[in-house]
Amino acid sequence: MKEIHPTAIIHPKADIGEGVRIGPYSVIGEYVKIGDDTIIDSHVLIDGRTEIGRDCRIFSFSSIGTPPQDMTYKGEKTRVKIGDRSVIREYTTVHRGTKKGGGITTVGSDNYIMAYVHIAHDCNIGSHIIMANAATLGGHIKVEDYAVIGGLTGIHQFVRIGAYAMVGACSAVSLDVPPYVSAVGNRATLFGLNSVGLRRHGFDKTRIGIIKKAYIILFRSKLSLKDAIAKVEEEIPESEDVKRMVEFIKGTKRGVCR
C-alpha cells in the first residue's frame, strides 16, 4: 500500500511501486519510476527519466534527475538510474546524463550517500560505496564497488576511483586512484593500501600481502610504470586482485596517482 502525503505533487503517469512512502511537498515527475518500499521524505524533487530501485531511502531536499550542468545539453531525453537499498541523505544532487556522455548517470545498490553530495552527469557509480558529506563528482566519473570517498573531496571529470580504494577527506583528485589503495591530498597522492578497509571486507593477511607486494613494485620501486607492470605480471601472475590493479592502470587515460 502506498502512503503519499496530500501535499506531494505526483504526476499521474509516474510509476510508483507498492509500499512507497512519499512525504509532504515532494515533487515526482512524469517519467519517474520508483521501486517498491522506497521511502521519500519531504521536499524531495525527482524529475526526468529517473528510475529508483526498491528499499531506498531519500532524505529531504535532495534533487534527482534534473538537467546536467553542461552547457552543451539541449534537453535530450537522458536518464538517471539508481539501484536498490541505497540511502541518499539531505541536499544530495544527482544529474541526468548527456547525449555525448552515453545518456545516463548510474548509481548502483547498497550505497550510502551522505548530505550535500553531488553526482554529476554521466557518472557511473558502483555498489557498496560510501560518499561522505559534500563529496563532489565532476561529470563522466567512474567509481568502482566498495570505494570510500571522504567529505569535502572534489574529483575531476573523467577520473576513475578503483574498487576498495579510500580517498581521504578534503582531497582534490585529478588522476585515477587505483583499486585497494589509500589516497589523500591536493593533488591526491598515494599513501599505501587501504588495509583497514580490505580487512573489513574479509581480505585475509595472505591476500593483502600479495596486493602489497604488487603495490610496492608499482608505486615504491624506481622502475618506470611500464617496467613495473611487466615485473608484476611476471612475478605475481595468479592473483586476480593484482590483475585487477594492473588492468586498471593500463586502462587509464588521465594517468594514475603515484
C-alpha positions in Angstrom: 0.0 0.0 0.0 1.4 3.4 -1.0 1.5 6.3 1.5 1.5 9.6 -0.3 1.1 12.9 1.6 -1.7 15.0 0.3 0.7 18.0 -0.3 3.0 15.9 -2.5 2.7 16.5 -6.3 2.9 13.3 -8.2 2.5 13.2 -11.9 -0.3 10.8 -12.8 1.9 9.0 -15.3 4.7 8.4 -12.7 5.3 4.7 -11.9 5.1 4.4 -8.1 5.7 0.9 -6.6 3.9 -0.8 -3.8 4.7 0.2 -0.3 6.3 3.5 -1.4 6.0 6.4 1.1 6.3 10.0 -0.2 6.4 12.9 2.3 5.0 16.4 2.3 5.7 18.8 -0.6 7.8 16.3 -2.6 7.5 16.5 -6.4 7.7 13.5 -8.6 7.8 14.0 -12.4 6.1 12.3 -15.3 8.8 9.8 -16.4 9.9 8.8 -12.9 9.8 5.1 -11.8 10.2 4.3 -8.1 10.6 0.7 -6.8 8.7 -1.0 -4.1 9.1 0.1 -0.4 11.3 3.1 -1.1 10.8 6.0 1.3 11.0 9.6 0.0 10.9 12.2 2.7 9.5 15.7 2.5 10.6 18.4 -0.1 12.4 15.9 -2.5 12.4 16.6 -6.2 12.7 13.6 -8.6 12.4 14.6 -12.2 13.3 13.5 -15.7 13.6 9.9 -16.9 14.7 8.6 -13.5 14.5 5.1 -12.2 15.0 4.4 -8.5 15.1 0.8 -7.2 13.4 -0.8 -4.2 14.0 -0.2 -0.5 15.9 3.1 -0.9 15.6 6.0 1.5 15.8 9.5 0.1 16.0 12.3 2.6 14.7 15.9 2.4 15.8 18.5 -0.1 17.5 16.0 -2.4 17.2 16.7 -6.1 17.5 13.7 -8.5 17.2 13.6 -12.3 17.4 17.3 -13.0 19.2 18.6 -16.1 23.0 18.3 -16.2 25.3 21.3 -15.5 26.7 21.0 -19.1 26.4 24.0 -21.5 26.1 21.6 -24.5 22.9 20.0 -23.1 19.9 20.9 -25.2 17.1 19.0 -23.5 17.9 15.5 -24.8 16.0 12.6 -23.3 18.7 11.4 -21.0 18.4 9.3 -17.8 19.3 8.5 -14.2 19.2 5.0 -12.8 19.7 4.2 -9.1 19.7 0.6 -7.7 18.2 -0.9 -4.6 18.7 -0.3 -0.9 20.7 2.9 -1.2 20.5 5.8 1.3 20.6 9.3 -0.1 20.9 12.0 2.6 19.8 15.6 2.6 20.6 18.1 -0.2 22.2 15.5 -2.5 22.0 16.2 -6.2 22.2 13.6 -9.0 22.0 14.9 -12.5 20.9 13.1 -15.6 23.3 12.2 -18.4 24.2 13.9 -21.6 24.0 12.6 -25.1 27.7 12.9 -25.7 28.4 11.0 -22.4 26.2 8.0 -23.1 22.9 9.5 -21.9 22.7 8.0 -18.4 24.0 8.6 -14.9 24.1 5.4 -12.9 24.3 4.7 -9.2 24.4 1.1 -8.1 22.9 -0.6 -5.0 23.6 -0.6 -1.2 25.3 2.8 -1.3 25.4 5.3 1.5 25.4 8.9 0.1 25.8 11.5 2.8 24.5 15.1 2.8 25.4 17.6 0.1 27.0 15.1 -2.2 26.9 16.0 -5.9 26.9 13.3 -8.6 27.2 14.9 -11.9 26.1 13.9 -15.4 27.3 10.6 -16.9 28.9 9.3 -13.7 28.9 5.6 -13.2 28.8 4.8 -9.5 29.1 1.1 -8.4 27.6 -0.6 -5.4 28.5 -0.7 -1.6 30.1 2.8 -1.9 30.3 5.4 0.8 30.4 9.1 -0.1 30.8 11.4 2.9 29.4 14.9 3.3 29.9 17.3 0.4 31.9 14.9 -1.7 31.6 16.2 -5.3 32.0 14.3 -8.5 32.5 16.0 -11.9 31.0 14.6 -15.0 31.9 11.2 -16.5 33.5 9.8 -13.3 33.6 6.0 -12.6 33.6 4.8 -9.0 34.1 1.1 -8.6 32.5 -1.1 -5.9 33.3 -0.7 -2.2 35.2 2.6 -2.6 35.0 5.2 0.1 35.2 9.0 -0.7 35.9 11.3 2.2 34.0 14.5 2.9 34.7 17.8 1.1 36.5 16.0 -1.6 36.4 17.1 -5.2 37.0 14.7 -8.1 37.8 16.0 -11.6 35.7 14.9 -14.5 36.7 11.6 -16.3 38.7 10.4 -13.2 38.2 6.7 -12.1 38.3 5.5 -8.5 39.2 1.9 -8.2 37.4 -0.8 -6.2 38.0 -0.8 -2.4 40.0 2.4 -2.6 39.8 5.1 0.1 40.1 8.8 -0.8 40.7 10.9 2.3 38.7 13.9 3.3 39.3 17.4 1.8 41.2 15.9 -1.2 41.4 17.2 -4.8 41.6 14.2 -7.2 42.7 14.9 -10.7 44.2 11.5 -11.6 42.9 7.9 -11.4 43.1 6.2 -8.0 43.9 2.5 -8.4 42.0 -0.3 -6.6 42.8 -1.2 -3.0 44.9 1.9 -2.2 44.5 5.0 0.1 44.9 8.4 -1.5 44.7 11.9 0.0 45.8 15.5 -0.6 45.6 18.4 -3.0 46.5 17.0 -5.5 45.9 13.5 -4.2 48.8 11.1 -3.8 49.0 7.5 -2.6 49.7 6.6 1.0 49.8 2.8 0.8 47.0 0.2 0.8 43.5 0.7 2.2 44.4 -2.1 4.7 41.7 -1.3 7.2 39.0 -1.3 4.5 40.3 -4.6 3.0 40.3 -6.4 6.3 36.7 -5.1 7.0 35.7 -6.7 3.7 37.2 -10.1 4.5 40.6 -9.9 2.8 42.9 -12.2 4.8 46.6 -11.5 5.5 47.9 -13.6 2.6 45.6 -11.8 0.1 46.6 -8.4 1.5 50.2 -9.4 1.4 50.1 -10.2 -2.3 48.4 -6.9 -3.1 51.0 -5.1 -1.0 53.8 -6.8 -2.9 52.3 -5.5 -6.2 51.8 -2.1 -4.7 55.5 -1.8 -3.7 56.7 -2.8 -7.2 54.2 -0.5 -8.9 54.5 2.6 -6.8 57.5 2.4 -4.5 60.2 1.0 -6.8 62.4 3.2 -9.0 61.1 1.4 -12.1 59.1 3.2 -14.8 55.4 2.3 -14.6 55.7 0.3 -17.8 58.6 -1.8 -16.4 56.9 -2.1 -13.0 53.8 -3.6 -14.6 55.9 -6.0 -16.6 57.6 -7.1 -13.4 54.3 -7.5 -11.5 52.9 -9.6 -14.3 55.9 -11.8 -14.3 56.2 -12.3 -10.5 52.6 -12.3 -9.5 50.7 -13.9 -12.4 48.0 -15.8 -10.5 46.4 -13.1 -8.3 43.0 -11.8 -9.6 43.4 -8.8 -7.3 46.7 -7.9 -8.8 45.3 -8.4 -12.3 42.5 -6.0 -11.5 45.0 -3.4 -10.3 47.2 -3.8 -13.4 44.3 -3.7 -15.8 43.0 -0.6 -14.1 46.4 1.1 -14.6 46.7 0.0 -18.2 43.2 1.5 -18.9 44.0 5.0 -17.6 43.5 8.0 -19.8 44.3 10.7 -17.3 47.2 8.9 -15.6 47.2 7.4 -12.1 48.1 8.8 -8.7 51.6 7.8 -7.7 
